[in-house]
Amino acid sequence: MKVYNPILTGFHADPSIVNANGECFIANSTFEWFPGVELHRSKDLKNWQPVASPLQTKTLLDMAGNKASCGIWAPCLTYCESEKLFYLIYTNVRSWNAGPWKDCPNYLTTAPSIEGPWSDPVFMNASGFDASMFHDDDGKHWYINMEWDYRQTGPRQFSGILLQEYDAKQKKLVGPIHKIFRGTDIGLVEGPHLYKRDGYYYIFAAEGGTCYEHAISCGRSKSITGPYEVHPCNPLISSYGHDEIWLQRAGHGAMCKSPDGKKDYLVYLCGRPVEGTERCILGRETGIAELEWKDGWPFVKQPDGSLQNFPPEYIEVEGEGEILPGHGAIHPAEKYTFDNDDWKLDFKTLRIPMTEDRFSTKERPGWLRIHGGQSPVSTFEQGLVARRQTDFAFEAETKLEFNPTDFQHFAGMVYRYDEETQYLCVVTHDEKLGKVINVMTIMPEGFIREVEIPIEENKPVWIKLKVDGKKGFFWWSQDGINFRQMRPLLDATKLSDEYGGQGFTGAFVGMYCADMVQYTNPCDFEYFIYKRV
């Protein structure tokens, strides 16, 4: 069977992977989206089942005030066989682009099962981000992170990979700090992971930044503290210089055994630009490649059997047929209803937990009630619930009931990248026209509010979004059958890392409610549909 890349479509960046008890688990970055860290599991590398995110409480993750693209960077999921524990290392970045500094506290939480319960966080350090853990065969735990040197400029700020022992009984780092790897001439070394094979320690590290020059570099040493010699055909994987392939931006990844333990596989991030552009609206996605060992070094195996250092179009696994990009990822439904909690596996909030006082399915059974939150540019408490865009062409639809009495009450559908880059189709109130619907565009170059369309009071409103590659339109209805297209034409490609300021996420679509008077006026949503077309 051919499993085409990427295996996790839409914003699934910085993958970490581990084999535990004959099952593979992938952890991805979530940045400012709550709950923190995306998890998937698979027993066959074909079908990937979502697992509830581990960082579900403010005790484990407090992101209030985090700017866009702060929050969870590059989590590392490992499993300690002797302790029968999952170890999750994660960074909650508090600032990253304000001056030369980065505030990046790193934490550890553990659990006996991937479903939890996850322990209270242990603060590790804050000298750099992209931290990870390695469990050696002598029982020692080793903590690794890149070091950020604010005194330098450019690539030199990524000053190397640090190693220190972790004492699990004392729950703290102990002993000397070793700088074990300074990277290669590619530069910008980050995202380190350590492995051991046939007497060698191997380090995988991301380099080249996270855009089109991205890569994974590899080194090995007989001693965990180094020195590490660089792979003779470095980088291990990169799309740089391969303009002919669709999977661009390849880099930042991790390795593990297949579920049956017979083969080694690499997961890595990649991006697929919208045709005719360099904009990756789906964000950084997760791809997979089989690794083959030659002369003590790993190489990426291509579908034709050759060993090349660029991302393969697909991998071969047992079975007949093929799985198209993202089609192996299992979603609860195409039409999400709110009579149980299954929908929560696909949906996230911004920076805050999905608590009942803001997002309730109990106040009106069968409906999701969102009590109006702060403005669309707030980094504290927005009334927003959304899911990733995972396809270039899709339709989203929701039905809502909302009674605005002030122009500062507005609710509807949001299609967004971050606070500075988003589109909203909202029902609101106008002092002269009464209940109206319109589209708001928020972009780095300014704010535009389209002409208000009067609608009938005391009737539900259906809102639909249709996106096909570069463009999209909102539609509205008050009977659920006859829809009217709304202006303007939406440039979907703007919802990408490559537009405006640099960021690290991807496009989301979802439900939104604001009450900028009392933070209470609710909007009720009966369902939400997301379907690829």
N, C-alpha and C positions, 0 to 999 in steps of 0.2 A: 504494500500500500504506500502511496505517495502522500506525505503530510507536508503541505505547502506552507512556506513562511509568509508572514509571521504567524505563530501559533496563538498568540494573544494580541488581538488587534485593538486599536485605540490606545489611549495613554496607559501603557504598562512599561514604565522605564526602569532601568537599573536592576535587572533581574538577578536574584540570588537563588540557587537551587541546592537541594539536599535530598539524598535518598535515606529514608528512615523506614525500617520494617517493610521493605519491598515496595515502597511507594515513593514517588517523586513529588516534592513540594517546591513551588516557586513563590518567592516573596518579591513584591515590587514597591517602588516608591509611590507615595501618594501626595507629597508636598502639602499644600494647605487644605486638602480635602480630608474630611473626618467620616468614619473612623480611620485610623492610621494603619498603613501597610496592607497592600492587597495580597491575598493568598489564593493559590490554586493547587489542586492535587491531581495526580494521575497514576494509574497502574499500568498504562500501556503506551504513554507518550503520544497518544492519539486524541484522547478525550480528557479535557481539563475541567474539573468541577470546582466552582468557587467555594471557599471556606470563609466563615465569618472573620472579619479583620480582628487582629488581636488587641489593638489599642482602642478600646471602646469607652474608656472613662477619662475624665480630666486628671485623675491621679496618674495615669500612664501617659497622657498626652494633653498638654494645655497649650493651645495655639492662639489664644486670644491676642489679637493685634499683629500677628505674623503677616508680613507683606506677601504679595503674590510670589509664588515659587519658593517661599520659605517652607518651614515645616519638615516633613519626613523626607530625608535624602538617603538613598541607597541603603536600605536595611540589609542585614545579613542574617539568614536563617541557617542554623547548624543543628546537629543532633549529637549528643554525647551518649554513646552506647553504654558505657559503664554506669552512668547515672540515670539512664532512661529519661533524659530530659531534652526538650527543644530549647535552644538558646536563640534569642532574638536580640540582635544589636541594632539600635536605630539612633539616628540623629534628628533632633528637633531644632532646625536652623531658625534662629530668631532674627538675624539680619545677614545679608550677603552682598548687597551692592551699594552700601552707603559708606563711602570712603574705603580705606585699605583693609578694614577689618572684616572678619566673619565671626559672628557669635554662633557657635555650633556645639552645644552640649550633647554628649553621647551617653546613651543609657543601655542597660541590659535588663531584659525580663525573661523568665523561664517558665516552662509549662510541661507537665507530664504527657500531654496530648496536644495535637495541633488545634483542637477546639478549646484548649485552656483547661483549667483557669490559669491565667497569666499572672505571675507574681508582681508585687510592687516593684517599681523601677529602681535599679541601682545606678547611681551616677558614676560614669567611668572617667571621662576627661572632656576637655573642650579645646584641645590643641589643634584640631583639624577635623574634617568630616569623613564620610564614607568608611566608617569603622566596621571591623569584622572580627570573628573569633575562629581560632583553630584549636582543635582538640588533638594533642599528640598521642602517640601510642604508648608513651610512658606515663600517661595520666595527667600531664600538665596541660593547662589551658593558656593559650597565647592570644593576646589582644593586639590588633593591628589597626592603625589609622594613618591617613595621609596627614602631613604637617603643613599648616598654613603659616607662611612667613610674611607678615604685613610690612616688613621693612623693605621688601623687594618689589619689583615690578614685573608684569607679564608672566611668562612661564616660570620664572624663578620663585614666584610666590608659592608654587607647588614644590616645596623644598625636599620632599622625600617621604618614604614610608617608615613609620615608627612601629616598634615591637616592644611589648612589655608583658610579663607574666601576670595572669589573673588567679587569685586565690579564691576558690569557690566557697571555702569554709568561712573565710573572713569577709567575703564579698567585697573585695577591693583589689586594685592593682598593686603589685609588689615588685621589688627588685629594680634593677637598672633599666633605663629606656635605651633601646638600640635603634639607630637609623640603619635599616637593612637594605634599602633600595632607593636610589635617586632617580630611577627612570632611565629613559634612553634619549636619543636626540630628537625623538618625536615631541617630548616635553609635556607639561601639564599632568604629571603623574598623580593618579587618584584611584579610587575604587579597588583597593587591594583585597585579594583572597589568597590564602595559603593552603597547599595540599602536600601530601607525602606519598611517594611511589618509588619502589625499588631502591630505597636508601637515599633518595634525593628529596629535598624540599623544593616545591615549585611555587613561584609567585605569579599570579595573574594580576595585572594592573591596567586600568584604563588610562589612555593617554590621548593627546591631540584635541582636547576639548570635546564637547558633546555635539558638535555640528558635523559638517561634512568631512572634516579631517580626523574624525574619531577613530580609535583603534583599541585593541587589547594587546599589551606587550606581555611577554613571558620570560621568566628567568628561573635558574635552578642553582641549588647549592647543597653541599653535603652537610652544612651546618645551618640551623634555622636562623642564626644571626648573620649569615652571609660570610663572604661576599657572594653575590648572585651573578652568574654569567648569563648573558642575554641569548635568547633563542637565535640560532644561526640564520633563520629565515624570518626574523621578526619583521612586522607584527604577526601575532597569531591569527588575527582577523581584522579586516578593515575594508571599507568600501572606497576609500580614498584612491583616486586614479582609475576607478572602474565606473565611468559614467554610463556604461552600457547596461548596467544592472539596475533593477528597480529598488532593491533593498539598499538604501543609502544610510550613512551615519552609523554604520556598524561599530560597536565597541561596548565597553563596560559589561562584563559578563562573569559567569561562574561555571564550574564544572561539577558533574557528579556521575555516578554509575547509573545505568538504566535500571528499571525496577527489578529485572532478573539478575542484575549484577554482572552481565556479560560484556557490556560495552560502556564507553565513556561518551558523555554528551556535554556540549557547551550551550548554555543559553546566553543571549547577548541582546542588547538593545539595537534597534534599527529604526529607520524612518522611511516612509514612502511618500515622496512629493506628489502633489496633485499634478496631473499631466500638464506639461507646458510651463511649470513653475518650479521653484525650489522650496515651496511651502508645504510642510508636512502637517496638514490639518488634524490628522489622527494622533499627532504627537509621536513620542518615541515608543515603539512597540517591542514585543519580545519575540525573537527568532530562536531557532534551535539548529544545531549542527552536530553531526557525529564526529568524534575525534579518533584519529588513528595515530598510534605511536610508532616512531621510527628513530632509531639511534638514541633512544632515551628522551625524545622530544615529542610533544603533541602537535598534530597537524589537522587542519580542517579537511574532511573528506567531502568531495563533490559528488553529485549524482552519477557522473561517469567514472567514478573510482579514483580520479586524480586527486592529488593533495595540493590545494591552493589556499591562499590566505584571504579569500573573500567569502561573504555569506552565500550558502547554497540556496538554490531556488526551493528545494524540498529535501526531506530525508526519507529513506525507505524503512518501513517497519512491517511487521507481520500483518497479513491480511490482503484483501483485494480492494481495488478501487482507489479513490483519492479523497483527501480532505482539503478543501480550499482554505485560503487564509482566514483564520479565526473561526471556522466552522466547527472546530473541535471543542471550542469553549462553550460550556453548557450554561445557558441562562434560564432563570426560573420560568420565564414566559415572554411572549411577544406583547401580550396585553397584561399589564400589571394591575392587579386589584389589591385592595387594602383590607381584605377580610382575614389575612394572616400576615406573617412577617417575611415570607419568601422574597418579596420585592426588595427588601433591605440589602440582599446580597449584591444587587447591582447599583443601588443608589447611595449617594453620599451627600453630606452637608458641608458647609464651609466653616472650618475651624472649630465648630461647636458640636457637642453630642446631640443626637436626635432624641432629646428628652420630650416627655409628654406635655410640658408646659408650653413648648413652641411647636412641636410636630405631633399631633395626636390622631390616633386611629380609634380611640375609645369614646371621645366626645360625641361622635356621630358614626356609629358602627358601619363599616363598609366604605367609608370615605376617609381621605387624608385631610385633616384640618391643619392648615398652617396659619398660626397667629402672626400677624404682620410684624416684620422685623425692621432692621435699619435699611439704609439706602443701598442701591446696587454697587456703591463704591466703598462701603464699610468693610473694615478688616476685623470686625468684632462679632456682630450678631445679625446676620442676614437670615431672613425666612426663605431659605432656598434649599430644594432637594433636587438633585440632578444625577444623571448617569452619563457615562462616556459616549461620545460618538465613536462607533466601532466600524463604520462602513462609509465609503465615499458617497454613496447614494442611499438615502434613507427617508422615512417619513415618521414624524412623531405627532401624537394627537393626545389631547386631554379635554375633559369636560369639567367645567367649574361653575360654582355658584358663589357669587360675591356681591356684597352690598356696600359699595363705597359711598361715603357721605362728605368726602373732602378730597381735594385734588392731591393731597399727600397720601391717600389710600390708592394703591394700585397693585394688581395681581394678574398673573397669567403665565405665559411660557417664556423661558429665558434660553438663549443660545449664546454661549459665552466661552471665552478663553480665560480672562481674568477681569479684575475690576476696571481696567482701562480699555478693555476690548470685548464688547458684548452687544448683543441685540436683545431687546425685550418687546414682546407683544402683550400689552396689558389692558385690562379693563380698569377704568378709573372714573372720576367724577369731575365734571366741569360746571362752574357756577351758572352758566347760561344754558348749556346744552343738556345738562343732567348726566346720565350714565353714557359713557363713551368708550370706544376702543381705539387704540393707536399703537404705533411702533416707535420705540426709542432706540437710537443708535448711540453708543458710547464708544469713542475711539480716541487714540492719543491726540488726534488732530482736532477733537472737539465733540460736542454733544448736539445731536439733532433730534427734534421731536416732530414727528409727522402730523399731518392734519387729523383732528379728532373726528371719528365717525360715530354719530349718535346711534345708540342701540336701545332696545326695549328694556324697561325696568322689570324686575321680578321674573326674569327668565334666565335659564342657564345659558352659558356661552361655551361653544366648542372652539378650540384653537388648534390649528394644524400647522406643522412646519414641513415643507418639502425641500430637500437638498439634493442636488445632483452635481457632485464634483465641486466646481468653482462657485456655483450660484445657488441661491435659495430664496424662497418666498414664505411668508406667513399667510395663513388663510383663517377666516372666521365664519361662524355660523351660529344661529340661534335655534335651529331644529335638528342639527346633527346630520343633515342630509345635503342641504344646499349651502355650499361654501363659497365665499367671496375672497378673491386674492387681494392682498394688501400691498401697498407700496412702503418702502422701496425694495428694489432688487438687493438682496444681501450678498455681499462678497464673502463667501465662506472661507476663502484662503487667508483672510485676515486673522482668523482664530487659530494662530499657529505660532510656534517659537520664532519663526523667521520674520514675522511682521512686528513692527514697533520695536519695543525694547526686548532684550534677550530674556527668555523664560524657559521653563523646562516641562510644561504640562501638555495639554491638548484640549480639544473642543469637548464641551459638555452641553447637554440639553436637558431641561427639566422644568419644574414648577416653582413659582416665585410669588411671594406676598410681602408687601411693605405697608407699614402704618407708621408714618413719620410724625404722627401726633402723639399717640399713646402707646405704640408698640403692642397693640392688642387686637385690632380689628381682624377677624379671620377670613380666610378663603377656603372653601371646601372643594376638593378634587375627587371625582368619582373613580377615575382610572387614568392610566398613562400607557400609551402605545408607543413602542419603538420597533420598527421593522425595516430590514434591509430591502432595497428594491433594485 
